[in-house]
Amino acid sequence: MAASPESSNARLKELCSQRLSPRRLILASNRGPVEYYFTEDRRLRLRRGSGGIVTALSSLTNYVELNWIASSMGEGDREVAQRARGTHFKVPSFNNNLYLNFVVSRRDTYHKFYSVICNPLLWFLQHYMWNSSRTPNIDQAIYDAWENGYIPVNQAFAQAVIDEASANELPPIVMINDYHLYLASSYIRKQMPDLVIQHFIHIPWPSPTYWQLLPSSMRQAIFSSLCTTDIVGLQTMRDVRNFLYCCQSFIDEAEIDYGQQTVQLNGHIVQVKAYPVSIDVAGLKNLVSSARVKEDEERLRHLCGEQTIVRVDRVEPSKNIIRGFRAFDMLLERYPQFREKVKFLAFLVPTRTHLKPYQRYTQEVTQLIEAINNKYGNEQWHPIDSFYENNYIQAIAGMCLYDVLMVNAVIDGMNLVAKEGPTVNKQDGVLILSETVGAWEQLGQNALTVAPTDLEGTTQALYTALTMPPDEKNKRATALKRLIEQEDLTNWLLCLLEDAVSLVAERSGTST
């Protein structure tokens, strides 16, 4: 069982102040902790970056000095990078512990890197989203994007890490984040063989058969590079097993130890571990008690029915939004007693709106919502209220009010909504959870489990949730809150750093 939040926090502080200090952490990720932008009167301002992983990793600055290397995302980032002249600079409002270094790529290079290779190619592959009889079609344009986008951006990140590491008296610990930077470690390792490198991947890891949709040259480059790290961190044990199986399938020289969860290649051992990311439970509880959330909660309460279903998702195909609404349609069709009594509040966040698959999916979601409202609604009531905006405060307020929270993604690395919802909910709400979502390994026993493609099963889960006795709802909701609190964000950070620091101590011959 995980340590209590207080114990984890104390251990993390001790780890950073004694065993890690004065060694720095270098974190490399595509998206940074802040974004600089120009106001209408051309004043430079900054705002915190979005995304659960960015938020989670930003918490490291509460404990240790962090050098963060990220892509410049817009005009403001580029201006700041130019002023810094390629060196790191201190970022305000991060406990004086955050230094940022922007990697600036040519716009056409970054487009090939991000909009052709990272999204949609790798993202779709790792979420099993390709219709393999039709897509992807890996043509010359994709090969060009790999050679002239993905590779050079990874090389630029690697060089930034090398430059940063070289400026430190003690070798820092390098943490690389996610699918954007699969090749960075191999370039770093060639020049700095003694660094401890940890690569955390927050999206699912598919089986070897699905990886074979990629050309062997790209696939081999990814796996060979990841096997130069010291620790590959994934979300679930399912992902760990898939990664080990992939290495066995694709790297002839690799020696796989499934019991120890290691890969040995050319005398180098890679540990492959599950680090289920979580949420800042204490911070979220403080947010819920804030005036901003309470105001939105009161406003949304007027939209609720006698019972209320909620979902919070980015509008992307892997989130399975359409099947969720179709199951709700079937519920109202089959059980008319819920009409005019149950409401569905959908908080839908725009994402990757420049990509055609996402544009089409958003249109399909919108059309289905309209169809359901037209089919069952009247002047006094309509079944679905949807909010299409990036409004985290409003979404948190909505989750305070649910009787049923639907998380039916096709597949997800973790899905933090499944942890945020039970933490803030005040209704003893029931969680409906796909078994293909990473959070299911931890929470599935106290949720209603569905297969993501099972419309009939999801309809029945909705019925069960809406008719569940109060004592059963309370039992499940209480257990979910306890599990999430036991393995919160601090515990996740502690596990990541303890393993990395232990490797440093092992190599330097010091006691852990």
C-alpha positions in Angstrom: 0.0 0.0 0.0 1.2 3.5 -0.8 2.3 5.8 2.0 0.0 8.5 3.4 0.1 11.9 1.6 1.8 13.4 4.6 4.5 10.7 4.7 5.1 10.9 0.9 5.5 14.7 1.1 8.0 14.4 4.0 10.0 11.7 2.2 10.0 13.7 -1.1 11.3 16.8 0.8 14.0 14.7 2.5 15.0 13.1 -0.8 15.4 16.4 -2.6 17.1 18.3 0.2 19.6 15.6 1.1 20.1 12.9 -1.5 19.4 14.9 -4.6 20.9 18.3 -3.7 23.0 19.8 -5.1 22.4 17.8 -8.2 20.0 19.4 -10.6 17.1 17.9 -12.6 16.8 18.5 -16.3 13.4 17.9 -17.8 12.7 17.8 -21.5 9.2 17.9 -22.9 7.6 19.4 -26.0 5.2 21.5 -24.0 6.6 23.7 -21.3 5.3 24.9 -17.9 4.5 28.4 -19.2 3.6 30.1 -22.5 4.6 33.6 -23.3 2.3 35.7 -25.4 1.8 39.3 -26.6 -1.2 41.3 -25.5 -3.0 43.6 -28.0 -0.7 46.4 -27.0 2.3 44.2 -27.6 3.2 43.6 -24.0 4.8 40.3 -23.2 2.9 38.2 -20.7 3.0 34.6 -19.5 0.4 32.0 -18.5 0.8 28.5 -17.1 0.9 25.7 -19.5 -2.1 23.3 -19.9 -2.3 19.6 -19.6 -2.3 17.2 -16.7 1.3 16.0 -17.2 2.6 19.6 -17.4 0.8 20.4 -14.2 2.1 17.3 -12.5 5.7 17.9 -13.5 5.5 21.6 -12.6 5.0 20.4 -9.0 8.6 19.3 -8.9 9.5 23.0 -8.4 8.1 22.8 -4.9 10.9 20.5 -4.0 13.9 20.9 -6.2 15.6 23.2 -8.7 14.4 22.3 -12.2 15.9 23.1 -15.6 13.0 22.7 -18.1 13.7 22.4 -21.8 10.6 22.9 -24.0 9.6 23.8 -27.5 8.8 27.4 -28.3 5.1 27.4 -29.1 4.4 30.8 -30.4 5.6 34.3 -31.1 5.9 35.2 -27.4 8.1 32.1 -26.7 10.3 32.9 -29.7 10.8 36.4 -28.5 11.8 35.3 -25.0 14.1 32.7 -26.5 15.8 35.3 -28.6 16.3 37.6 -25.6 17.8 34.7 -23.6 20.1 33.9 -26.5 19.8 30.1 -26.2 20.5 29.9 -22.4 18.1 29.1 -19.6 16.4 31.9 -17.6 14.5 32.0 -14.3 10.7 31.9 -14.6 8.6 34.0 -12.2 6.1 32.5 -9.8 7.7 29.1 -9.5 9.3 29.3 -6.1 12.5 30.6 -7.7 13.2 27.0 -8.6 12.3 26.9 -12.3 14.7 27.7 -15.1 13.4 27.4 -18.7 15.2 27.0 -22.0 13.2 27.1 -25.3 14.2 25.0 -28.2 13.4 27.1 -31.3 12.7 25.1 -34.5 11.9 26.5 -37.9 8.1 26.6 -38.4 8.1 24.1 -41.3 10.4 21.7 -39.3 8.1 21.9 -36.2 5.1 21.4 -38.4 6.5 18.2 -39.8 7.6 17.1 -36.3 4.3 17.8 -34.5 1.5 17.8 -37.0 2.7 14.9 -39.2 4.7 12.6 -37.0 3.7 13.2 -33.3 0.1 14.0 -34.2 -1.5 12.1 -35.8 0.9 9.3 -36.6 2.4 8.3 -33.2 -0.6 9.5 -31.1 -3.1 7.6 -33.2 -0.9 4.5 -33.3 -0.4 4.4 -29.5 -4.1 4.8 -28.9 -5.0 2.1 -31.4 -6.9 4.7 -33.4 -5.9 3.7 -36.9 -8.4 2.0 -39.2 -5.7 -0.2 -40.4 -7.4 -1.3 -43.6 -7.4 2.3 -44.7 -5.0 4.3 -42.6 -2.3 5.3 -42.1 -0.8 5.6 -45.5 2.9 6.2 -44.9 4.0 7.9 -48.0 7.0 10.1 -49.0 5.5 13.0 -47.1 5.7 11.1 -43.8 9.2 9.8 -44.5 10.2 13.5 -45.2 8.5 14.6 -42.0 10.5 11.9 -40.1 13.8 12.9 -41.6 13.3 16.7 -41.7 11.0 17.1 -38.7 11.0 14.5 -36.0 14.8 13.7 -36.2 16.1 17.3 -36.2 13.8 18.4 -33.4 14.9 15.4 -31.3 18.5 16.3 -32.1 17.9 19.9 -31.0 16.4 18.8 -27.7 19.3 16.4 -27.1 21.8 19.1 -27.8 20.0 21.5 -25.4 20.1 18.8 -22.7 23.9 18.2 -23.4 24.6 21.9 -23.2 22.7 22.2 -19.9 24.2 19.1 -18.4 27.7 20.2 -19.3 27.3 23.4 -17.3 26.7 21.5 -14.1 29.5 20.5 -11.7 27.7 17.2 -10.8 26.0 15.2 -13.6 22.3 16.0 -13.4 19.4 13.6 -13.7 17.7 13.9 -17.0 13.9 13.3 -17.3 12.5 13.1 -20.8 8.7 13.2 -21.3 6.5 11.4 -23.8 6.3 10.4 -27.4 7.6 13.6 -28.9 11.2 12.8 -27.9 11.7 9.1 -28.4 15.0 9.7 -30.2 16.6 12.2 -27.8 18.2 9.7 -25.4 20.3 8.0 -28.1 21.9 11.3 -29.1 22.5 12.3 -25.4 24.0 9.0 -24.5 26.6 9.1 -27.3 28.1 12.3 -25.8 27.4 11.8 -22.1 27.4 8.1 -21.4 27.3 8.4 -17.6 24.1 10.5 -17.2 21.1 8.9 -15.5 18.2 9.2 -18.1 14.6 8.5 -17.2 11.9 8.6 -20.0 8.3 8.8 -18.8 5.6 8.0 -21.4 2.0 9.0 -20.4 0.1 7.5 -23.3 -0.6 3.8 -23.8 2.0 1.4 -25.1 0.6 -0.9 -27.8 1.4 -4.5 -28.6 4.1 -5.5 -31.1 1.5 -6.2 -33.8 0.2 -2.6 -33.8 3.8 -1.2 -33.8 4.4 -3.1 -37.0 2.1 -0.6 -38.8 5.2 1.7 -38.7 8.1 1.2 -41.1 10.8 -0.9 -39.5 13.3 1.9 -39.8 11.2 4.3 -37.7 10.2 1.5 -35.2 13.8 0.4 -34.7 15.0 3.9 -34.1 12.4 4.4 -31.4 13.1 1.2 -29.6 16.9 1.4 -29.9 16.8 4.9 -28.5 14.5 4.1 -25.5 16.9 1.2 -24.7 19.7 3.7 -24.1 17.8 5.2 -21.2 18.2 3.9 -17.6 14.5 3.9 -16.8 11.5 3.7 -19.1 8.4 4.8 -17.1 4.9 3.9 -18.3 1.4 4.3 -16.8 0.3 0.7 -16.1 1.6 -2.9 -15.8 -0.1 -3.7 -19.1 2.0 -1.0 -20.8 5.2 -2.4 -19.1 4.4 -5.9 -20.4 3.8 -4.6 -23.9 7.0 -2.7 -23.9 9.0 -5.7 -22.9 7.3 -7.9 -25.4 8.0 -5.3 -28.1 11.7 -5.2 -27.3 11.8 -9.0 -27.5 10.1 -8.9 -30.8 12.0 -6.1 -32.5 15.6 -6.1 -31.0 17.3 -9.4 -31.7 20.2 -8.7 -29.3 18.0 -7.7 -26.3 17.8 -9.9 -23.3 14.4 -9.5 -21.6 13.8 -10.4 -17.9 10.0 -10.2 -17.4 10.4 -10.9 -13.7 12.8 -8.1 -13.0 11.2 -5.9 -15.8 14.5 -5.1 -17.5 15.9 -5.0 -21.0 19.7 -5.6 -21.4 21.2 -4.5 -24.6 25.0 -4.2 -25.4 25.7 -4.5 -21.6 23.3 -1.7 -20.7 20.3 -2.5 -18.5 17.1 -0.6 -18.8 14.5 -0.8 -16.0 10.9 -0.7 -17.2 8.5 0.4 -14.6 4.9 1.5 -14.1 4.4 4.9 -12.5 0.6 5.6 -12.5 0.3 9.4 -12.6 -2.1 11.0 -10.3 -3.5 14.3 -9.1 -2.7 16.9 -6.4 -5.5 15.9 -4.0 -4.8 18.6 -1.5 -4.6 21.3 -4.1 -7.8 20.1 -5.8 -9.7 20.2 -2.5 -8.5 23.8 -1.9 -9.6 24.7 -5.4 -13.1 23.3 -4.8 -13.5 25.4 -1.7 -12.6 28.6 -3.7 -15.1 31.3 -4.6 -14.6 30.7 -8.3 -15.6 27.0 -8.2 -18.5 27.7 -5.8 -19.8 30.4 -8.2 -19.7 28.0 -11.2 -21.2 25.2 -9.1 -24.2 27.3 -8.2 -24.7 28.3 -11.8 -24.5 24.8 -13.1 -26.8 23.4 -10.4 -29.7 25.1 -12.1 -29.0 23.0 -15.2 -28.9 19.7 -13.4 -31.8 17.2 -13.4 -33.1 15.0 -10.6 -30.0 13.0 -11.5 -27.1 14.3 -13.6 -24.6 12.5 -15.8 -21.3 14.3 -16.4 -18.3 13.8 -18.8 -15.2 15.9 -19.1 -13.1 15.3 -22.2 -10.9 16.8 -24.9 -12.8 16.4 -28.1 -10.7 13.7 -29.7 -11.6 10.2 -31.1 -9.8 8.2 -28.4 -12.2 9.7 -25.8 -15.2 7.8 -27.3 -17.6 10.7 -26.8 -19.9 9.6 -29.6 -20.5 6.1 -28.2 -21.1 7.6 -24.8 -23.9 9.8 -26.2 -25.3 6.9 -28.2 -25.6 4.8 -25.0 -27.4 7.8 -23.4 -29.8 7.9 -26.4 -30.5 4.1 -25.9 -31.1 4.7 -22.2 -33.8 7.3 -22.9 -35.3 5.2 -25.7 -35.5 2.1 -23.6 -36.3 3.6 -20.1 -38.6 6.5 -20.7 -38.9 7.1 -16.9 -35.6 9.0 -17.2 -36.9 11.5 -19.7 -37.3 15.0 -18.3 -35.6 13.8 -15.1 -32.0 13.0 -16.0 -29.6 15.6 -17.5 -26.3 15.1 -19.2 -23.7 17.9 -18.8 -20.8 17.5 -21.2 -17.7 19.6 -20.7 -15.8 19.3 -24.0 -12.4 20.9 -24.5 -11.2 21.8 -28.0 -7.9 20.2 -29.0 -5.7 20.0 -32.1 -8.4 21.9 -34.0 -6.0 22.4 -37.0 -6.1 18.7 -37.8 -8.8 17.4 -40.0 -9.6 14.2 -38.1 -10.3 16.3 -35.0 -12.4 18.8 -37.0 -14.5 15.9 -38.4 -14.9 14.3 -34.9 -16.0 17.6 -33.3 -18.6 18.1 -36.0 -20.0 14.5 -35.5 -20.2 15.1 -31.7 -22.1 18.4 -32.2 -24.5 16.8 -34.7 -25.3 13.9 -32.3 -25.9 16.2 -29.4 -28.4 18.2 -31.5 -30.1 15.0 -32.7 -30.6 13.7 -29.2 -31.9 17.0 -28.0 -34.3 17.3 -30.9 -35.4 13.7 -30.4 -36.4 13.9 -26.7 -36.4 17.6 -25.8 -39.3 19.9 -25.3 -39.8 23.6 -24.3 -39.1 22.8 -20.7 -36.3 20.2 -20.9 -33.6 19.0 -23.2 -31.4 16.1 -22.4 -27.8 17.4 -23.0 -26.1 20.7 -22.2 -22.7 20.9 -23.7 -19.9 23.4 -23.1 -17.2 23.6 -25.8 -14.4 25.5 -24.2 -11.2 25.1 -22.2 -12.6 26.1 -18.8 -11.0 23.9 -16.1 -12.8 25.7 -13.2 -16.2 25.1 -14.8 -15.4 21.4 -15.4 -14.3 20.9 -11.8 -17.6 22.6 -10.6 -19.5 20.3 -12.9 -17.8 17.2 -11.4 -18.8 18.3 -7.9 -22.4 17.7 -9.0 -22.5 14.4 -10.9 -24.6 11.4 -9.9 -22.8 9.5 -12.7 -19.4 10.3 -14.2 -18.8 8.7 -17.6 -15.2 7.9 -18.6 -15.6 5.5 -21.5 -12.5 6.2 -23.5 -11.4 3.8 -26.2 -8.0 3.7 -24.5 -6.1 6.1 -22.3 -2.7 6.2 -20.6 -4.3 7.1 -17.3 -7.2 9.6 -17.6 -7.0 12.0 -14.7 -10.7 12.9 -14.9 -11.3 9.5 -13.4 -9.4 10.6 -10.4 -10.4 14.3 -10.3 -14.1 13.5 -10.4 -14.4 11.2 -7.4 -12.1 13.5 -5.4 -14.3 16.6 -5.8 -17.7 15.0 -6.1 -20.3 15.7 -3.3 -23.1 13.4 -4.5 -21.7 9.9 -3.8 -21.6 9.8 -7.6 -20.9 6.5 -9.5 -17.9 6.2 -11.9 -18.4 4.4 -15.2 -15.0 3.4 -16.4 -13.6 1.7 -19.5 -11.4 -1.2 -18.6 -8.9 0.1 -21.3 -8.3 3.3 -19.4 -5.1 3.3 -17.3 -6.9 4.4 -14.2 -8.9 1.1 -14.3 -6.0 -0.9 -12.8 -6.3 1.2 -9.6 -10.0 2.2 -9.5 -11.9 -0.5 -11.5 -13.0 -2.5 -8.5 -15.1 0.4 -7.2 -16.4 1.6 -10.6 -18.9 0.1 -13.1 -16.6 -1.4 -15.8 -17.5 -1.2 -19.5 -15.8 -2.3 -22.7 -15.5 0.9 -24.7 -17.2 -0.5 -27.8 -20.1 -2.1 -25.9 -23.1 0.2 -26.4 -25.4 -2.3 -24.8 -23.2 -2.7 -21.8 -22.7 1.1 -21.4 -26.5 1.6 -21.6 -26.9 -1.0 -18.8 -24.1 0.6 -16.7 -26.0 3.9 -17.0 -29.2 2.3 -15.8 -27.4 0.5 -12.9 -25.7 3.7 -11.8 -28.9 5.7 -11.9 -30.8 3.1 -9.9 -28.0 2.1 -7.5 -29.0 2.1 -3.8 -27.6 4.9 -1.7 -25.5 2.7 0.6 -23.8 1.0 -2.4 -23.1 4.4 -4.0 -21.6 5.7 -0.7 -19.4 2.6 -0.3 -18.0 2.9 -3.8 -17.5 6.7 -3.7 -15.7 6.4 -0.3 -13.4 3.7 -1.6 -12.5 5.7 -4.7 -11.6 8.8 -2.7 -9.4 6.8 -0.3 -7.5 5.0 -3.1 -6.9 8.2 -5.0 -5.6 10.0 -1.9 -3.3 7.2 -1.0 -1.6 7.3 -4.4 -1.7 11.0 -5.1 0.6 13.2 -7.2 3.3 13.5 -4.4 3.5 9.7 -4.2 4.0 9.6 -8.0 6.8 12.2 -8.0 8.4 10.4 -5.1 8.5 7.0 -6.9 10.0 8.7 -10.0 12.7 10.4 -8.1 13.6 7.7 -5.7 14.4 5.3 -8.5 16.5 7.8 -10.4 18.4 8.9 -7.3 19.0 5.3 -6.4 20.7 4.8 -9.7 22.9 7.9 -9.2 23.9 6.6 -5.8 24.7 3.2 -7.2 26.9 4.6 -9.9 28.7 6.9 -7.5 29.2 4.2 -4.9 27.3 6.2 -2.2 24.7 4.9 0.2 21.0 5.2 -0.7 
